[in-house]
Amino acid sequence: MFYVKNVPGWERVLRIVMGLVGLVFAAMNWGTAGLAVGVGLAGAMLAVTGLFGFCPMCAMVGRELDKGR
């Protein structure tokens, strides 16, 4: 594996749910609101980081999971 998971389980679920909400909002408002493109991209990013359990931004600031310390 090329990466170490740095997102805890509860946050992964939250990211997936919020990502899907963003994608649904973007799909419903695609032609009417310019904001829909940005929300759709952010939703896709959230969903992918939730599915993989790895967030590059969190890794850049040094976030790690507690392994029962």
N, C-alpha and C positions, 0 to 999 in steps of 0.2 A: 504494500500500500504506500502511495506516494505522499499521503497527508495524514495528519493526526486529527481526529475529531476534536473540535474545540467548542462545540455547542451542546449544552446539556439537553436531555430528553424533553423536558417540559418546554424549553425554548424552541426545539425543533418542531414540536406540534404547533406551537403558537405561530412560528414562521410560515409553516405550510398553510394553516388556516388563513392567516392574514394575506399571504400571497395569492391564494385562490380567491379571496374577496376582492383583491385588487384587480385580478385578471377578469373576474366577472363584471366589475364596474367598468373596466376598459372595453370589454366586449359590448356592453349595453350602450355605452356612450361614444363609440368609436368615431362616428361621423359628425357628432354634434359638439363635442367639447375637445379643445386642444389639450386639456389636462389629461385626457384619457390615455394618450400615448405615454406620458411620464408615469402615470399610475400603473399602466400595464407593464412597463419595463421594471419598475420597482417591485411589482407583484411577482413577476417572473424570477427576479433575483432572489427575493425572499423565499419563494417556493423551492428553488434549486438549492439554496444553502440549507434549508430545512431538510430536504431529502438526503443530501450528502452528509450533513452534520459538520460541515466545515465552512467557516466564513473567512475569506481572505482578509477582510478589514480587521476582524478580531485577531487574526494571526499576526498582522502587522504591529498591533499594539501589545502583543505578548500574552494574550489571553490563553489560558490552558484550563482543562478540566481538572477538578480535584479528584484524585484517584484514591480517596479514602485516607487522606493524610491526617 
